[in-house]
């Protein structure tokens, strides 16, 4: 799910880029340099936003599993009987 949110963020940025930026191709050398100088700098904040969101979602999922395992281990070590 987190990767889907990052994808939506990047698509939103690309959709919001003005079509008049296509005129930059006329002023620059080629499409590659236009992408590198115009489009890529506009995409960088959205890319890192999606990256951070995905990382936080993954870490919270792992910490929930880790907490459950640690609690079960501590209960077994202390001699508690659990329903698991």
C-alpha positions in Angstrom: 0.0 0.0 0.0 2.8 2.4 0.8 4.3 2.1 -2.6 0.9 2.9 -4.1 0.8 6.1 -2.1 4.3 7.1 -3.4 3.1 6.3 -6.9 0.1 8.6 -6.5 2.3 11.4 -5.1 4.6 11.2 -8.1 1.7 11.0 -10.6 0.2 14.1 -9.0 3.4 16.0 -9.4 3.8 15.0 -13.0 0.2 15.9 -13.7 0.6 19.3 -12.1 3.6 20.3 -14.3 2.6 22.9 -16.7 2.4 21.8 -20.3 4.1 25.1 -21.2 7.3 23.5 -19.9 7.4 21.7 -23.1 8.7 24.9 -24.6 11.9 24.3 -22.6 12.7 21.7 -25.2 12.9 24.4 -27.8 15.4 26.4 -25.6 17.5 23.4 -24.5 19.7 21.0 -26.3 17.5 17.9 -26.2 14.7 16.1 -24.2 17.2 14.5 -21.9 18.7 17.8 -20.7 15.2 19.2 -20.3 14.2 16.3 -18.2 17.3 16.6 -16.1 17.1 20.4 -15.6 13.3 21.0 -15.4 11.2 17.9 -14.7 13.6 16.0 -12.3 14.0 18.8 -9.8 10.2 19.1 -9.6 9.9 15.4 -8.9 12.5 15.1 -6.2 10.4 16.4 -3.2 7.5 14.0 -4.1 10.0 11.1 -4.5 11.4 11.7 -1.1 8.0 12.2 0.4 6.9 8.8 -0.9 10.1 7.2 0.2 9.8 8.5 3.8 6.1 7.5 3.9 6.9 4.0 2.7 9.8 3.7 5.2 7.7 4.8 8.1 4.9 2.4 7.2 7.3 -0.5 6.9 9.0 0.3 10.2 5.7 0.5 12.1 4.6 -2.9 10.7 7.9 -4.5 11.7 7.8 -2.9 15.2 4.3 -4.2 15.8 5.4 -7.8 15.0 8.6 -7.4 17.0 6.7 -6.1 20.0 4.3 -9.1 19.9 7.2 -11.6 19.7 9.1 -9.9 22.6 6.0 -9.8 24.8 5.3 -13.5 24.2 9.0 -14.4 24.9 8.9 -12.4 28.2 5.6 -14.1 29.3 7.0 -17.5 28.6 10.2 -16.7 30.4 8.3 -15.5 33.4 6.2 -18.6 33.4 2.8 -17.1 32.5 0.3 -19.3 30.7 -1.0 -17.6 27.7 -3.8 -18.5 25.2 -1.4 -18.4 22.2 
